[in-house]
Amino acid sequence: MSYKYPYERRTHTRIIINGTLRYSIVGSEISSTAKIRNVSVGGINFISEDSIPTDSLILVSFGNSDRAFKYTYQVLRSRKLKNGLIEIAAKMVSKDFQKQGADK
């Protein structure tokens, strides 16, 4: 289901999604899961328990671990919400079209 924001600054329409993703910060051992808020062709917004520094590159996996799609994003914004969780906004910088394990 798509929700039209009152003033859309983005090039691509955001789609509201209820689900989880797995991410890791490129160049570090840090990885975690997070709740997806919305996604578009150009970016993603999700809720995490952990803050991620602005400009960090993150590798995001969608789907089951043996059949996951992987995309690399650059963190644009990280802000703390009233409930203590962190909202992360990131833009896509590359995509891996081949599903992991698809050749099995």
N, C-alpha and C positions, 0 to 999 in steps of 0.2 A: 504494500500500500504506500502510496506517495503522499507526502504532505507538502503543500506549498507554503513556504515561509512568507510573512507579510512583505518583506523586501528581499528579493533574491539577488545576492551579489555574485553568486557562483555561475560559472559557465554551464555546468552540468547539473541536472536535477538530482536532488538527494532522495534516496529511498530509505524509509524507516525499516529497520530490520531488528527483530528480537532473536538474538543468538549470541554465541561466544566465538572468540577467536583466540589463537595462540600467537604470541609475539616474542621476538628476541631482539635485543639491542645489538646492532652490528658492531663488532669489535669488543664485545664484552661477554661475560658468562651469564648475564641477566636475561631470564626469560620468564614469562608468566602468561596467564590467561586474562581475558577482559571481556566485558559485555559490549557488543556492538550497539550503537545508537542509530547511525545512518551511514550510508555509503553512496558514492557516485562513481562515475567513470574516472574522475580526477582525484578523489580523496576519500577519507574515512574519518568518522568521529566515533570514539569509544570511551568507555568508563573503565578505569583501572584503579587498583588499590595503591599503585606506585606511580610516582611522578617520573616523567621522562624528559630530559633536558631538550629545550628547543634546538632545532637543527640536527638532532640525532637521527641516524638512519635506523629503521626498524624493519625486520623481516616478519611479515604477517602471514599466517597460515589459516586458511578457511577449509573446513571439512575434516573428515576423519584423517588421522595421522598417516595412514598408508595410501590415501587418495586425495591428499590436500593440494589446493591451489596455493601458490606462494607469490606474494607481491612485496616489493620494497617501497617503503614510504619514508618521507622526511617529515619530522615533527615540526609543525608550525606554531602550535600553541599548547600549553599545558596549564590548566587552572584548577584550583581546589574548589570543590563544591561544598555546600553547607553541611552535607552529610559526611564530609571527610574524604570522600572518594575524589579521584582526579579525572577531569575530562580532558581527553587528548584529541587534537585535530591534526591531521597529517595529509600531505599530498602524495600521490603516487609518483614514483620516479622510475620504476621498472616493474615488469611482470614476467612471470614464468608460466607460459601457456601450457606446458606439458605437466600433467598431473604426476606427482611423485608416486612411483609404483605403477604407473600406467603400462609399463612394458612387461609387467609380470603376468 
